[in-house]
Amino acid sequence: MRTYRVGIVGLGRMGSTIDDEGHATQPYSIAACCAAMDQLELVAGADLQADKRVAFSKRWGVGAIYENYREMVKRESLDLVAVCTTASGLFKPANKAPDANFRGDSHADLSVSLAQAGVPMLYVEKAMASSMARADEILKAVKANGTVFNTGVLRRFNTSYHAVRRAIAEGEIGEPQAAIHYAASSLMHGHIHAIDTLSFLLGDPKIEAVRGELAPRDFAIENNHIAFDPRATYQLRFENGVEAWSVPAAGWEFEVIGTTGCIRSINNGAGIKLRKAGAMVGKRQGWDDATVAPVGQKSHVVSCLEDLIDAHEQGRPTLGHVEVAHRITEACIAVAESHRQGSSWINLPLEERDLYIFHI
């Protein structure tokens, strides 16, 4: 079994410290996952902030720390680099663009640079880019350099959501007719997860059209620039005829309704509820609760990194490969474009590639 050398750019929350927050019982930060995986050796880290570099080195016993990520890549012969910076490149707690001309896009800058530098495998925090012009650059660079690529939309790597997807694919609810995401959320930090998960559960069919609105409803987009990550609702139309909606209430649940039943991921992936065609209720056929086999738990981030390694070794696309990540990013940005056009349907691909949406 080969061991791969890992470097992390951005030594804060996802790179190093998120496990302290108690969100998961399994390893979650990239550093913690490397420590838990025999195939990965964490050898280096880079961050612009000296205090983050010192804390990371002390915590993980990594001596090779850098201010400049390019120097890290040049010196450390890395097989995998994890991009864990903020999307804007600004230090937290910055949650708004400093002015109308700001178009910081750290994830895009780093993805393109690292792919062009020949790094074989990339993990990139979501969203991959803050505009489609920059997402297009990533797509081109990753494909041109044969880079193996996953982003941090981690429900795609959750065993519970895999069980839901498998049940749908095996016909447990008949032909899918509609899908719903429940939860209020921001567009780029939150709904990038929601739209990706809906797509994943349905087997990643092409998204043909999007419509939606931002909050507040009277918000006007000026100069192709949104200076904050807005709350949003949306509707999606997939090429297989399924439509999906966001409902801005309840807490991170997903439901797919089919011709003979429905299946719902409940409590943010903690459980699954399946209902299937049963006894007649008057003139209508009712749906009865059905059993679902227990699902074993595993770190979503470990699964994501394992998928990168296996794809690299087998020469196959990753589960969240660059083309699907590009499509999901486009759907998110299309929600804002729909808002700008009076919540009308927007066909994909987007004609407008320069709309920029700030997010952390």
N, C-alpha and C positions, 0 to 999 in steps of 0.2 A: 504494500500500500504506500503510495507516494504521499509525502507531506508537502503542503504548499505554503509559501511565505506570504504573510498578510501585512499590509500597512493600512492605517486609518487616517483619513484627512478629516479633521474636526473631532476634537477629543473631549467633547462635552457629553450631552445627555445620551444620544443613541450610540455614540462611539464608546462611552465608558461608564456612565453613572446611572442610567435609567433603572437598573435593577434595584437601586436603593429606594425607589418610589413604591415598591410593593404591588405593581400592576400584575405581575405574573410570578408563578412559582417556578417556572422554567427559566433558563438563561435567556436574556433578551438583548442586552447591549452586544455590539459586535465583539468587543473584547471578551465579555463573559462567554459568548458562544465559541470563540476561538479556544478559550481555556477548556471548554467542555468537549471539543472535537479533536480526535486523534489526527485528522487529516490537515488541520490548520495550525500553523505556528505564527503567533503574533510577534513580529520582529521590529516594527517601527510605527511611529505616529507623527503627525504633523498638525500644528495649530498655530495661528497667528498670536495667540495669547500665551504669555509665558507661564502664568499660573496654571493654566490647563495642561501645559506640557509637563510641568513639574509634578502635578497631582497624578497625571496619567502614568508617568514613569514610575513613581513610587508605588502606585496601586497595583500595577500589572508587571512590574519588574522588567520593563522595557527600557534599555539604555539608549537606543537609537531614536532620539526625538529631534524634530526639525521645525523651524519656523516656515521654511519654504518647502512645499510639497514636491516641487520639481527636483530639488536636491535629494529628497528622500527617494524618489523613484529612480534617480540616476545612480544612487549609491547602493541600494538595498536589494536589487534583483527580485522585485516583488512579482508574485504570481496573481495576487488578488489585492485590489485596493477598494476599501469601503469609503464612500463619500458621505460623511455624516455632518456636514456643515449646515447652517441655515440656508434656505433657498435664496435669500436675498444677498447673503454674504455679510450682512450686518450682525453685530453682536446682540444677543438677547439682553434686555427684554424688548428691543425694537420691534414694533408690530405695525409700523406704518412707514411708507416711503417718505424720506425727508423732504422731497419736493416733486413737482410734476414731471421733472426730467429724469428722475432716478429710474434706472432699469437694471438694477443689480440682479444677476442670475447665476449664482455660484454653482448650482448643480449642473447647469448647462456648460459653464466655463470649464469646470473640472472634468465632466464626462468627455467633452471633445478633446481636451488636452491629454487626458490619460489614455483614451483610445488611440490617439495619434502617436503617443509615446510607446505604444506597443504593449501596454499592460494586458495580459490575457483575459482576466476576469474582473468585472466591475459590479459592485453593489452600490446603488445610488439611492439616497433618500428621496422620498416623494415631496412634491411632484418633480418629475424629471426636468421640467423647464417652466418658465413663467410666461412664455409666448410660443406660438407655433413656429415662428421664424427660428427660434433657438432650438425647439424640439426637432425641427427639420435638420438642423446642423448635427445634432446628436445622432439621429437616424443615419445620416450619411456617413459620419465618422465611424460609428460602431460597425456598420455593414462593410465599409471599405477596409477596415482593419481586422475583421473577423473576431471582434471582441465578444465575449460571452457576458451577458448583461441581465441583471434583475434589478427591480426597484423595490422600495420598502412598502409596497401595498400588501401587507402581510396576511390578511385574511385568505388570500390566494394560497397560502402555505399552511393553513390551519386544518388539522385533521377533521374537525367537525364540519367545516364547509366542504371538504372533500367528500364526506359522507352524504351531504345534501346533494352535491353535484352528481354523485354516482347514482343516487336514487332517482333523480330526474332523468339521467341518461338511460337508466334501465327500465324506464316506463312506469315507475311506481305511481305517478300521478297522471298518466296518459300524456297527451300532447300539451306542452306548456302553452298557456294562453296569455298570461300577464304576470308581472313581477313587481314587488313593492319593497322599498326600503323605508323603514321607520326610524326617524331621528331628525331633529333639527341640527344643522351643521353648517360650517363655513364651506366655501366652494373648493379651494385648492388644498387646504389642509385636511378637510374632512370628506367631502364628496368625491375626491379622487379615490378614496377607499370604497365608498359606496358604489360608485359606478363601476369600478373594477370588480367588485364582488358580484354585482348583478351580472356582469358580463361573464365572469368565471362560472357562476352557477348554471348559466344557460349554455355553456360550452364555447364561449368566446365567439359568437357570431358577429359579423360586421354591424356596427351601429350606422344606420343610414341617415337618421335625422334626429335633431335635438331641439327642444324648446324649454324655456324656463324663465325665471325672474329672480332678481336680486332684492335684498332688503337693505334699505327701505325701497318700496316700489317706485318711488319718484326719483331714485338716484339716477343722475345723468352721467354717462361715461363721456369724458372729454379727452381729446388728444390721444386716443388709443391707449389710455392709462387709467388703471384703477389702483389707488394708492394704499389699499388695505385688502384683506381677504374677506369678501362679503358673505353674509348668510345667503343661502339660495335654495330654491326648489327647482325641480326639473322633471321632464318627461323624455323618454328615449324610445326610438323606434328601431328595432333590430331587423336585419334582413330576412330572418325566418318568420316575420309577422308578429312576434311578441312585442308588446309595449310594456314599458316600465315607468313607474312613478316614484317620486319621493314624497313622503308624508312627514311634515316637520313636527312630529310628536312621538312619544314613547322613547325607547332607548335601544338603538342599534340592533334592530331585528330585520330579517329578510324573509320574504314570503314569495313562493312561486306557486301559481294556481294553474292547474291543468284541467283536461277534459274529464278526468275521473278521480281527481283528488287534489290535495294541496300539501305543501311541505313548508315548514317555517323554522328558521334558525332563531332560537330564542335566547334572550339574556346575553347578548353580545357573544354569541357562539358557544355558550355554556350548555345548551341543550338543543334538541331537535323534536319538533312535533309534526307527525305525519297523520293525515286523514285521507281515507280512501272510500270509494263508492261502497255503500252498504245497503241497509234495508230501505224500502220505499216509505216515504213519509207523505201520506196522501197520494197525490199524483206525481210527486217528485221523489227522485232517489236521494236519500240522505248520505252523508259522509260520516263514517265512523272512525274513531281513533284506532291507529294501527301501531304496532310495536316497531321500534327502531333498535338495531343492535347497538350496544354501548360502543362509544368511540374512545380509543386511547388518546391521552394527551401527550403532546410533544411540543417543544419550543418551535414557534413559527419561524423564528430567525434561523435557528439551526437547520430547519427544513429548507429554507430559502438558500442558505449557503451550501447545503448538500446538493441542491438542485443545480447550482452554479458549477460545482465540481463535477457532478455526473455529466452534465451537458458538455463541459469542457473535455472530459475524457471520452465521451461517446460521440462527439461531433454532432449533437442534436440541438435544437432550440431549447432554451430554458422555458419554464412554465410562465414566466413573466417577461418574455423576450422583448427586444426593443420595439418591434412592430406593434405588439399589443399595447405596450406602455405608451407608445406614440398615439395610438388610437384613443386610449382612455384619456390622455391629456387633452387631445383635441375635443373630445366630448365635453370635458369640463369647461374649457375655454369657450366652446360653442354655447353653453348656458348663458354666459355673459353677453355674447354676441346676440343671442335671442332677446335678452332683456333690452339691449340697445335698439332692437328692431321691433319693439312693442310686444315681446313674448311670442313672436311668430315662429313657425317651424324653420329651422336652419338645416339645410342639407349639407352632409359631409362629403368630401373634405371642405373645410372652411376656405372661402375666398380670401378673407382678411387674415393675414398671418402675423401682423405686428401688434395686435392687442396684448398689452402687458398687464398681468395681475400680480401684485405684490403678495407674498405670503412668507411665513416664517420658515 
